[in-house]
Amino acid sequence: MREMKRHSCVVFLALLAGPAHCQVAPPDGAASQIRKEWALGQHLAVDLERRDGRINDPAIIRYLQRVENQIAVAIRGKSLEVRVTRGSDQYSFLMPHGVLYLSGSLVERLESEAELAGLLAHQLEHIRGNKFATTSVQGLEVRSPACVLASQLPIGRSDEMRERELQATVGAVKDLKVAGYEPVAILELLSKLVYEHPGWARAIPPEDLLDIRATLETDAPPARGYLVDSSDFMQQHANLVVALGHAARKAHPPSLVSARKR
């Protein structure tokens, strides 16, 4: 049991602070493989929640799940279970058993419901692309169909990783439009994260975000009617701040979203 826990911790740390790129692996469809991955995912989830804790406020969870389901239905994609930890690092990744984890620090950093929808759409796009991240544990190639987004990323990047993140971001922009959200929201969110965490810039270079924004503004001029924010987001965001034990929301550098709200 201790050996299994040790390997589980290694995998989790690799997911959180290790390679941010995915390796494409063909699904083998073997029932035994799926069962092993499912069991490992559950075990890793226990380790993560024991380390970072978990937000269990029913109102917060219902709200996040509703937005995720709304995006999934709009793009006819797979709906995921969303859980929020009390983690101070900003991360978002999918466990091998199909549960999407968001750190409370990352959710707190969001400034609108459109940004939340964009974050979820970005992860769903990785799944729709049918690309699998693989990690070897005790000889088992564990597959997770989403790339890691985390504030702590390794130095260096690959063209394959950059292309994959570019495709997921472009797809998320389209998904937001289909779901009725402000499509530029995902670009604003990623721009903030890239600015604040150099590691993110290695996975999602700023020049790619600028190119996507330029294309969006040329092909689809800003239109009224897109949802940017909601009272539900503001209420549940406030609840999250309380759940994290903060007296007030952290001060963050100004962004396009906050500037537009003034």
C-alpha positions as CSV (number, residue, x, y, z in Angstrom):
1,M,0.0,0.0,0.0
2,R,2.8,2.4,0.8
3,E,4.5,1.6,-2.5
4,M,1.2,2.3,-4.4
5,K,0.8,5.6,-2.5
6,R,4.4,6.6,-3.3
7,H,3.9,6.0,-7.0
8,S,0.5,7.7,-6.9
9,C,2.1,10.9,-5.4
10,V,4.8,10.7,-8.1
11,V,2.1,10.7,-10.8
12,F,0.1,13.5,-9.3
13,L,3.2,15.7,-8.9
14,A,4.1,14.9,-12.5
15,L,0.6,16.0,-13.6
16,L,0.8,19.2,-11.6
17,A,4.4,20.3,-12.1
18,G,5.7,18.0,-14.8
19,P,5.4,18.0,-18.6
20,A,2.5,20.1,-19.7
21,H,2.3,18.4,-23.1
22,C,0.4,15.4,-24.1
23,Q,1.6,12.3,-25.9
24,V,-0.8,10.9,-28.4
25,A,-1.6,7.3,-27.5
26,P,-4.1,5.1,-29.3
27,P,-6.9,3.8,-27.0
28,D,-6.6,0.1,-26.7
29,G,-10.2,-0.4,-25.4
30,A,-9.1,-3.2,-23.0
31,A,-11.5,-3.5,-20.1
32,S,-8.6,-4.4,-17.7
33,Q,-6.7,-1.2,-18.7
34,I,-9.8,1.0,-18.1
35,R,-10.4,-0.6,-14.7
36,K,-6.7,0.0,-13.7
37,E,-6.9,3.6,-14.9
38,W,-10.2,4.2,-13.1
39,A,-8.8,2.8,-9.9
40,L,-5.6,4.8,-10.2
41,G,-7.6,8.0,-10.9
42,Q,-9.6,7.4,-7.7
43,H,-6.5,6.8,-5.7
44,L,-4.8,10.0,-7.1
45,A,-8.0,11.9,-6.3
46,V,-7.8,10.8,-2.7
47,D,-4.2,11.9,-2.5
48,L,-4.9,15.3,-4.1
49,E,-7.9,16.0,-1.8
50,R,-5.9,14.9,1.2
51,R,-3.1,17.3,0.2
52,D,-5.1,20.3,-0.9
53,G,-8.5,19.8,0.6
54,R,-11.8,20.1,-1.3
55,I,-14.6,22.7,-1.5
56,N,-17.8,21.0,-0.6
57,D,-20.2,23.9,-0.7
58,P,-23.3,22.5,-2.6
59,A,-24.2,25.8,-4.1
60,I,-20.7,26.3,-5.6
61,I,-20.5,22.8,-6.9
62,R,-24.0,22.9,-8.5
63,Y,-23.2,26.2,-10.2
64,L,-19.9,25.0,-11.6
65,Q,-21.5,21.8,-12.8
66,R,-24.3,23.7,-14.4
67,V,-21.9,25.8,-16.5
68,E,-19.9,22.8,-17.5
69,N,-23.1,20.9,-18.5
70,Q,-24.2,23.9,-20.5
71,I,-21.0,24.0,-22.5
72,A,-21.0,20.3,-23.0
73,V,-24.6,20.3,-24.3
74,A,-23.9,23.2,-26.6
75,I,-21.0,21.5,-28.3
76,R,-22.5,18.0,-28.0
77,G,-19.5,16.9,-25.9
78,K,-18.9,14.8,-22.9
79,S,-20.0,16.2,-19.6
80,L,-17.5,15.9,-16.7
81,E,-17.7,15.9,-13.0
82,V,-16.1,19.1,-11.7
83,R,-14.4,19.3,-8.3
84,V,-12.7,22.3,-6.7
85,T,-9.8,22.0,-4.3
86,R,-8.4,24.5,-1.8
87,G,-5.1,24.4,-3.6
88,S,-3.0,27.6,-3.6
89,D,-1.4,26.8,-7.0
90,Q,-3.4,27.6,-10.1
91,Y,-4.2,24.3,-11.9
92,S,-6.7,22.5,-14.0
93,F,-6.5,18.9,-15.1
94,L,-8.4,15.8,-15.6
95,M,-7.8,12.7,-13.5
96,P,-7.5,9.3,-15.2
97,H,-11.0,8.4,-13.9
98,G,-12.6,11.3,-15.7
99,V,-13.0,13.9,-12.9
100,L,-12.0,17.5,-13.7
101,Y,-10.1,19.2,-10.9
102,L,-9.9,23.0,-10.6
103,S,-7.9,24.7,-7.8
104,G,-9.7,27.2,-5.7
105,S,-6.9,29.7,-6.5
106,L,-7.6,29.4,-10.2
107,V,-11.4,29.7,-9.8
108,E,-10.9,32.7,-7.6
109,R,-8.8,34.3,-10.3
110,L,-11.7,34.2,-12.8
111,E,-13.4,37.5,-13.3
112,S,-16.6,36.5,-15.1
113,E,-18.8,33.5,-15.9
114,A,-17.6,33.8,-19.5
115,E,-14.0,33.2,-18.3
116,L,-15.2,30.1,-16.3
117,A,-17.0,28.8,-19.4
118,G,-13.9,29.4,-21.5
119,L,-11.7,27.5,-19.0
120,L,-14.1,24.5,-19.1
121,A,-14.5,24.7,-22.9
122,H,-10.7,24.6,-23.3
123,Q,-10.5,21.3,-21.3
124,L,-13.4,19.9,-23.2
125,E,-11.7,20.7,-26.5
126,H,-8.7,18.5,-25.4
127,I,-11.1,15.7,-24.9
128,R,-13.0,16.3,-28.2
129,G,-9.6,16.1,-29.9
130,N,-9.2,12.5,-28.7
131,K,-5.7,13.1,-27.6
132,F,-4.4,11.2,-24.6
133,A,-1.7,12.3,-22.1
134,T,0.2,9.2,-21.0
135,T,2.1,8.6,-17.8
136,S,3.9,5.3,-17.0
137,V,3.3,4.0,-13.5
138,Q,4.5,0.5,-12.6
139,G,4.5,-0.5,-16.2
140,L,1.0,0.8,-16.8
141,E,0.6,3.5,-19.5
142,V,-2.1,5.7,-17.8
143,R,-4.1,7.7,-20.2
144,S,-5.8,11.0,-19.4
145,P,-7.6,12.8,-22.3
146,A,-6.7,16.4,-21.3
147,C,-3.5,18.3,-21.0
148,V,-2.4,19.9,-17.7
149,L,-2.9,23.6,-17.2
150,A,-0.8,24.6,-14.1
151,S,1.1,27.6,-12.9
152,Q,4.2,25.5,-12.4
153,L,5.3,24.1,-15.8
154,P,8.8,22.9,-16.9
155,I,11.2,25.0,-18.9
156,G,10.9,24.4,-22.6
157,R,8.1,23.6,-25.0
158,S,7.5,21.5,-28.0
159,D,5.9,22.4,-31.3
160,E,3.4,19.6,-30.8
161,M,2.4,20.9,-27.4
162,R,2.0,24.5,-28.8
163,E,-0.1,23.3,-31.7
164,R,-2.4,21.3,-29.4
165,E,-2.9,24.2,-27.0
166,L,-3.5,26.5,-30.0
167,Q,-6.2,24.1,-31.3
168,A,-7.9,23.8,-27.9
169,T,-8.0,27.6,-27.5
170,V,-9.4,28.2,-31.0
171,G,-12.0,25.5,-30.3
172,A,-12.9,27.1,-27.0
173,V,-13.5,30.4,-28.7
174,K,-15.9,28.7,-31.1
175,D,-17.5,26.8,-28.3
176,L,-18.2,30.0,-26.3
177,K,-19.9,31.6,-29.3
178,V,-22.1,28.5,-29.7
179,A,-23.0,28.5,-26.0
180,G,-23.8,32.3,-26.1
181,Y,-20.8,33.5,-24.1
182,E,-18.4,36.3,-25.0
183,P,-15.9,34.4,-27.2
184,V,-12.9,36.6,-26.3
185,A,-13.2,35.6,-22.6
186,I,-10.9,32.6,-22.9
187,L,-8.3,34.8,-24.5
188,E,-8.5,37.3,-21.7
189,L,-8.2,34.6,-19.1
190,L,-5.2,32.9,-20.8
191,S,-3.5,36.3,-21.3
192,K,-3.7,37.0,-17.6
193,L,-2.3,33.6,-16.7
194,V,0.5,33.9,-19.2
195,Y,1.4,37.3,-17.9
196,E,1.4,36.2,-14.2
197,H,3.0,32.7,-14.7
198,P,5.9,32.5,-17.2
199,G,5.3,28.7,-17.2
200,W,2.0,29.1,-18.9
201,A,3.6,31.2,-21.6
202,R,5.7,28.1,-22.5
203,A,2.5,26.1,-23.2
204,I,0.5,29.0,-24.7
205,P,2.8,31.7,-26.2
206,P,1.4,35.3,-26.1
207,E,1.9,35.6,-29.8
208,D,-0.6,32.8,-30.4
209,L,-3.2,34.5,-28.3
210,L,-2.7,37.7,-30.2
211,D,-3.1,35.9,-33.5
212,I,-6.3,34.3,-32.4
213,R,-7.7,37.6,-31.2
214,A,-6.8,39.3,-34.5
215,T,-8.5,36.6,-36.4
216,L,-11.6,36.7,-34.2
217,E,-11.9,40.4,-34.5
218,T,-11.6,40.2,-38.3
219,D,-13.8,37.2,-39.0
220,A,-16.4,37.9,-36.2
221,P,-16.6,41.6,-35.2
222,P,-17.7,42.2,-31.6
223,A,-21.5,41.6,-31.3
224,R,-23.9,42.5,-28.5
225,G,-25.9,39.9,-26.7
226,Y,-23.0,37.6,-25.6
227,L,-23.1,36.7,-21.9
228,V,-20.1,38.0,-20.0
229,D,-21.1,37.8,-16.4
230,S,-24.1,36.8,-14.2
231,S,-25.4,37.3,-10.7
232,D,-24.9,33.5,-10.1
233,F,-21.2,33.8,-10.8
234,M,-20.7,36.8,-8.5
235,Q,-22.6,35.1,-5.7
236,Q,-20.7,31.8,-6.0
237,H,-17.4,33.5,-6.5
238,A,-18.0,35.4,-3.2
239,N,-19.0,32.1,-1.6
240,L,-15.7,30.5,-2.8
241,V,-13.7,33.4,-1.3
242,V,-15.4,32.8,2.0
243,A,-14.9,29.0,1.7
244,L,-11.2,29.6,1.1
245,G,-11.0,31.6,4.2
246,H,-10.2,34.9,2.6
247,A,-11.5,38.1,4.2
248,A,-11.7,39.7,0.8
249,R,-10.9,39.0,-2.8
250,K,-7.2,39.2,-3.7
251,A,-6.1,42.2,-5.6
252,H,-5.1,41.3,-9.2
253,P,-3.5,43.2,-12.0
254,P,-6.1,45.1,-14.2
255,S,-7.4,43.1,-17.1
256,L,-9.5,43.8,-20.2
257,V,-12.5,42.4,-18.4
258,S,-12.2,44.7,-15.3
259,A,-11.4,47.6,-17.5
260,R,-14.6,47.0,-19.6
261,K,-16.7,46.8,-16.4
262,R,-15.7,50.3,-15.2
